[in-house]
């Protein structure tokens, strides 16, 4: 069955005119005449059987339908351009992977390792976009996701990477930590984190839910660096701070909680060659990290 898709020339003309709110500026950008832009947009409106622009003495303005459509078309054309440039750059070899990732994990753990992947597999391009919640792959451009939580997504396969390892850290200036005297910095979305951590050490501390609350682990780390108290943070997020000595472990204790990190991908993408290469590399990286941290 023939697809109900307008011509790319008409879509390009519409996207440019919508972005500039001007047929004249769209014509200048695309190096065509203004009348050519008018014809393309007129043909598109006829194809859609609705008006995309209101014409007036002072120029043109998008209708409500035109505004919605312009946002959608702009995103689609960006994707087509990106994929085209990637294909041209690789000469048809390798591939591009679109990954939705937990931002902190990507920034602190994955990205420092990506130069090694790029050196081993220069034919594969990895694009990263922030995603913190599960989603349906069919509604996104993503080939896979790196997610913290449960591994079961409908219609998807998963690869276990590692469990989250929480450690207590503080400024070295804080000295020996007195759990009942020093401030416990709290993560606002995990109110029982300290209680669970103390339980893993067979301890009870009355003030385990007291202390200033911060939404992001990066905020907790900065607060701890500046001596505001003791923070409970996944180790991979503060490896650099520990190496530089601006943070130290308050006590040598690792707590592997129930939160784990997974590579999630649709079942129908399991045979994607680029994804298979990345999956193998990522599994090796996670295994080596866990062994180095004594988390096997």
ZIFENLIN-V22816 format. One record per residue. N is the residue number from 1. RES is the residue in one letter. SS is DSSP state (2 for helix, 1 for strand, 0 for the rest). PHI is phi in radians with two decimals (* if undefined). Layout:
# ZIFENLIN-V22816
n:N res:RES ss:SS phi:PHI
n:N res:RES ss:SS phi:PHI
This chain:
# ZIFENLIN-V22816
n:1 res:X ss:0 phi:*
n:2 res:X ss:0 phi:-1.19
n:3 res:X ss:0 phi:-1.24
n:4 res:X ss:0 phi:-1.60
n:5 res:X ss:0 phi:-2.25
n:6 res:X ss:0 phi:-1.19
n:7 res:X ss:0 phi:-1.20
n:8 res:X ss:2 phi:-1.14
n:9 res:X ss:2 phi:-1.11
n:10 res:X ss:2 phi:-1.18
n:11 res:X ss:2 phi:-1.17
n:12 res:X ss:2 phi:-1.11
n:13 res:X ss:2 phi:-1.11
n:14 res:X ss:2 phi:-1.12
n:15 res:X ss:2 phi:-1.08
n:16 res:X ss:2 phi:-1.18
n:17 res:X ss:2 phi:-1.14
n:18 res:X ss:2 phi:-1.18
n:19 res:X ss:2 phi:-1.17
n:20 res:X ss:2 phi:-1.55
n:21 res:X ss:0 phi:0.97
n:22 res:X ss:0 phi:-2.81
n:23 res:X ss:2 phi:-1.25
n:24 res:X ss:2 phi:-1.14
n:25 res:X ss:2 phi:-1.17
n:26 res:X ss:2 phi:-1.13
n:27 res:X ss:2 phi:-1.13
n:28 res:X ss:2 phi:-1.09
n:29 res:X ss:2 phi:-1.12
n:30 res:X ss:2 phi:-1.59
n:31 res:X ss:0 phi:1.04
n:32 res:X ss:0 phi:-2.29
n:33 res:X ss:0 phi:-1.45
n:34 res:X ss:2 phi:-1.08
n:35 res:X ss:2 phi:-1.14
n:36 res:X ss:2 phi:-1.16
n:37 res:X ss:2 phi:-1.09
n:38 res:X ss:2 phi:-1.03
n:39 res:X ss:2 phi:-1.14
n:40 res:X ss:2 phi:-1.11
n:41 res:X ss:2 phi:-1.24
n:42 res:X ss:2 phi:-1.05
n:43 res:X ss:2 phi:-1.14
n:44 res:X ss:2 phi:-1.16
n:45 res:X ss:2 phi:-1.11
n:46 res:X ss:2 phi:-1.16
n:47 res:X ss:2 phi:-1.08
n:48 res:X ss:2 phi:-1.44
n:49 res:X ss:0 phi:1.08
n:50 res:X ss:0 phi:-2.79
n:51 res:X ss:0 phi:-1.52
n:52 res:X ss:0 phi:-1.77
n:53 res:X ss:1 phi:-2.26
n:54 res:X ss:1 phi:-1.74
n:55 res:X ss:1 phi:-1.67
n:56 res:X ss:1 phi:-2.58
n:57 res:X ss:0 phi:-1.08
n:58 res:X ss:0 phi:-1.60
n:59 res:X ss:1 phi:2.16
n:60 res:X ss:1 phi:-2.12
n:61 res:X ss:1 phi:-2.50
n:62 res:X ss:1 phi:-1.16
n:63 res:X ss:0 phi:-1.32
n:64 res:X ss:2 phi:-1.08
n:65 res:X ss:2 phi:-1.12
n:66 res:X ss:2 phi:-1.13
n:67 res:X ss:2 phi:-1.11
n:68 res:X ss:2 phi:-1.09
n:69 res:X ss:2 phi:-1.14
n:70 res:X ss:2 phi:-1.12
n:71 res:X ss:2 phi:-1.13
n:72 res:X ss:2 phi:-1.18
n:73 res:X ss:2 phi:-1.18
n:74 res:X ss:2 phi:-1.03
n:75 res:X ss:2 phi:-1.12
n:76 res:X ss:2 phi:-1.17
n:77 res:X ss:2 phi:-1.16
n:78 res:X ss:2 phi:-1.05
n:79 res:X ss:2 phi:-1.14
n:80 res:X ss:2 phi:-1.10
n:81 res:X ss:2 phi:-1.11
n:82 res:X ss:2 phi:-1.06
n:83 res:X ss:2 phi:-1.14
n:84 res:X ss:2 phi:-1.15
n:85 res:X ss:2 phi:-1.11
n:86 res:X ss:2 phi:-1.12
n:87 res:X ss:2 phi:-1.14
n:88 res:X ss:2 phi:-1.12
n:89 res:X ss:2 phi:-1.14
n:90 res:X ss:2 phi:-1.62
n:91 res:X ss:0 phi:1.07
n:92 res:X ss:0 phi:1.46
n:93 res:X ss:0 phi:-1.71
n:94 res:X ss:0 phi:1.20
n:95 res:X ss:1 phi:3.02
n:96 res:X ss:1 phi:-2.16
n:97 res:X ss:1 phi:-2.00
n:98 res:X ss:1 phi:-1.78
n:99 res:X ss:1 phi:-2.04
n:100 res:X ss:1 phi:-1.61
n:101 res:X ss:1 phi:-2.34
n:102 res:X ss:0 phi:-1.17
n:103 res:X ss:2 phi:-0.97
n:104 res:X ss:2 phi:-1.15
n:105 res:X ss:2 phi:-1.12
n:106 res:X ss:2 phi:-1.11
n:107 res:X ss:2 phi:-1.20
n:108 res:X ss:2 phi:-1.61
n:109 res:X ss:2 phi:-1.99
n:110 res:X ss:2 phi:-1.31
n:111 res:X ss:2 phi:-1.04
n:112 res:X ss:2 phi:-1.06
n:113 res:X ss:2 phi:-1.68
n:114 res:X ss:2 phi:-1.11
n:115 res:X ss:2 phi:-1.00
n:116 res:X ss:2 phi:-1.16
n:117 res:X ss:2 phi:-1.13
n:118 res:X ss:2 phi:-1.07
n:119 res:X ss:2 phi:-1.21
n:120 res:X ss:2 phi:-1.35
n:121 res:X ss:0 phi:-2.36
n:122 res:X ss:0 phi:-1.13
n:123 res:X ss:0 phi:-1.40
n:124 res:X ss:1 phi:-1.99
n:125 res:X ss:1 phi:-1.82
n:126 res:X ss:1 phi:-1.94
n:127 res:X ss:1 phi:-1.84
n:128 res:X ss:1 phi:-1.98
n:129 res:X ss:1 phi:-2.32
n:130 res:X ss:1 phi:-1.27
n:131 res:X ss:0 phi:-2.56
n:132 res:X ss:0 phi:-1.96
n:133 res:X ss:0 phi:-2.13
n:134 res:X ss:0 phi:-1.04
n:135 res:X ss:0 phi:-2.62
n:136 res:X ss:0 phi:-1.57
n:137 res:X ss:2 phi:-1.07
n:138 res:X ss:2 phi:-1.09
n:139 res:X ss:2 phi:-1.66
n:140 res:X ss:0 phi:-2.38
n:141 res:X ss:0 phi:-1.50
n:142 res:X ss:0 phi:-1.36
n:143 res:X ss:0 phi:-1.58
n:144 res:X ss:1 phi:-2.87
n:145 res:X ss:1 phi:-2.49
n:146 res:X ss:1 phi:-1.90
n:147 res:X ss:1 phi:-2.34
n:148 res:X ss:1 phi:-1.86
n:149 res:X ss:1 phi:2.57
n:150 res:X ss:0 phi:-1.52
n:151 res:X ss:0 phi:-1.51
n:152 res:X ss:0 phi:-1.58
n:153 res:X ss:0 phi:-1.98
n:154 res:X ss:0 phi:-0.98
n:155 res:X ss:0 phi:1.22
n:156 res:X ss:1 phi:-2.25
n:157 res:X ss:1 phi:-1.85
n:158 res:X ss:1 phi:-2.48
n:159 res:X ss:1 phi:-2.17
n:160 res:X ss:1 phi:-1.19
n:161 res:X ss:1 phi:-1.83
n:162 res:X ss:1 phi:-2.93
n:163 res:X ss:1 phi:-1.50
n:164 res:X ss:1 phi:-1.36
n:165 res:X ss:1 phi:-1.93
n:166 res:X ss:1 phi:-1.58
n:167 res:X ss:1 phi:-2.24
n:168 res:X ss:1 phi:-1.59
n:169 res:X ss:1 phi:-2.26
n:170 res:X ss:1 phi:-2.75
n:171 res:X ss:0 phi:-1.22
n:172 res:X ss:2 phi:-1.05
n:173 res:X ss:2 phi:-1.23
n:174 res:X ss:2 phi:-1.26
n:175 res:X ss:0 phi:1.32
n:176 res:X ss:0 phi:-1.18
n:177 res:X ss:0 phi:-1.46
n:178 res:X ss:0 phi:-1.85
n:179 res:X ss:0 phi:-1.05
n:180 res:X ss:0 phi:-1.59
n:181 res:X ss:0 phi:-1.88
n:182 res:X ss:0 phi:-1.39
n:183 res:X ss:0 phi:-1.24
n:184 res:X ss:1 phi:-1.72
n:185 res:X ss:1 phi:-1.34
n:186 res:X ss:1 phi:-1.86
n:187 res:X ss:1 phi:-1.62
n:188 res:X ss:0 phi:-1.09
n:189 res:X ss:0 phi:-1.58
n:190 res:X ss:0 phi:-2.30
n:191 res:X ss:0 phi:-1.11
n:192 res:X ss:0 phi:-1.83
n:193 res:X ss:2 phi:-1.05
n:194 res:X ss:2 phi:-1.14
n:195 res:X ss:2 phi:-1.05
n:196 res:X ss:2 phi:-1.15
n:197 res:X ss:2 phi:-1.15
n:198 res:X ss:2 phi:-1.10
n:199 res:X ss:2 phi:-1.07
n:200 res:X ss:2 phi:-1.18
n:201 res:X ss:0 phi:-1.82
n:202 res:X ss:0 phi:1.04
n:203 res:X ss:0 phi:-2.17
n:204 res:X ss:0 phi:-2.24
n:205 res:X ss:0 phi:-2.23
n:206 res:X ss:0 phi:-1.06
n:207 res:X ss:0 phi:-1.67
n:208 res:X ss:0 phi:-1.19
n:209 res:X ss:0 phi:-2.01
n:210 res:X ss:0 phi:-1.72
n:211 res:X ss:0 phi:2.19
n:212 res:X ss:0 phi:-1.09
n:213 res:X ss:1 phi:-1.89
n:214 res:X ss:1 phi:-2.28
n:215 res:X ss:0 phi:-1.32
n:216 res:X ss:0 phi:-1.92
n:217 res:X ss:2 phi:-1.09
n:218 res:X ss:2 phi:-1.09
n:219 res:X ss:2 phi:-1.18
n:220 res:X ss:2 phi:-1.03
n:221 res:X ss:2 phi:-1.08
n:222 res:X ss:2 phi:-1.12
n:223 res:X ss:2 phi:-1.09
n:224 res:X ss:2 phi:-1.17
n:225 res:X ss:2 phi:-1.01
n:226 res:X ss:0 phi:-1.55
n:227 res:X ss:0 phi:1.36
n:228 res:X ss:0 phi:-1.36
n:229 res:X ss:0 phi:2.76
n:230 res:X ss:1 phi:-1.83
n:231 res:X ss:1 phi:-2.05
n:232 res:X ss:1 phi:-1.88
n:233 res:X ss:1 phi:-2.43
n:234 res:X ss:1 phi:-0.98
n:235 res:X ss:2 phi:-1.01
n:236 res:X ss:2 phi:-1.12
n:237 res:X ss:2 phi:-1.39
n:238 res:X ss:0 phi:-2.18
n:239 res:X ss:2 phi:-1.00
n:240 res:X ss:2 phi:-1.14
n:241 res:X ss:2 phi:-1.12
n:242 res:X ss:2 phi:-1.19
n:243 res:X ss:2 phi:-1.12
n:244 res:X ss:2 phi:-1.39
n:245 res:X ss:0 phi:1.42
n:246 res:X ss:0 phi:-1.39
n:247 res:X ss:0 phi:-2.27
n:248 res:X ss:1 phi:-2.32
n:249 res:X ss:1 phi:-1.28
n:250 res:X ss:0 phi:-1.17
n:251 res:X ss:0 phi:-2.72
n:252 res:X ss:0 phi:-1.39
n:253 res:X ss:0 phi:-2.60
n:254 res:X ss:0 phi:-1.93
n:255 res:X ss:1 phi:-2.16
n:256 res:X ss:1 phi:-1.51
n:257 res:X ss:1 phi:-1.50
n:258 res:X ss:1 phi:-1.42
n:259 res:X ss:1 phi:-1.41
n:260 res:X ss:1 phi:-2.24
n:261 res:X ss:1 phi:-1.91
n:262 res:X ss:1 phi:-2.36
n:263 res:X ss:1 phi:-1.63
n:264 res:X ss:1 phi:-1.96
n:265 res:X ss:1 phi:-2.62
n:266 res:X ss:1 phi:-1.10
n:267 res:X ss:2 phi:-1.00
n:268 res:X ss:2 phi:-1.34
n:269 res:X ss:2 phi:-1.79
n:270 res:X ss:0 phi:-1.03
n:271 res:X ss:0 phi:-1.57
n:272 res:X ss:0 phi:-1.10
n:273 res:X ss:2 phi:-1.02
n:274 res:X ss:2 phi:-1.13
n:275 res:X ss:2 phi:-1.13
n:276 res:X ss:2 phi:-1.08
n:277 res:X ss:2 phi:-1.13
n:278 res:X ss:2 phi:-1.13
n:279 res:X ss:2 phi:-1.04
n:280 res:X ss:2 phi:-1.08
n:281 res:X ss:2 phi:-1.11
n:282 res:X ss:2 phi:-1.14
n:283 res:X ss:2 phi:-1.08
n:284 res:X ss:2 phi:-1.15
n:285 res:X ss:2 phi:-1.07
n:286 res:X ss:2 phi:-1.16
n:287 res:X ss:2 phi:-1.15
n:288 res:X ss:2 phi:-1.15
n:289 res:X ss:2 phi:-1.13
n:290 res:X ss:2 phi:-1.07
n:291 res:X ss:2 phi:-1.15
n:292 res:X ss:2 phi:-1.13
n:293 res:X ss:0 phi:-1.55
n:294 res:X ss:0 phi:1.24
n:295 res:X ss:0 phi:-1.84
n:296 res:X ss:0 phi:-1.11
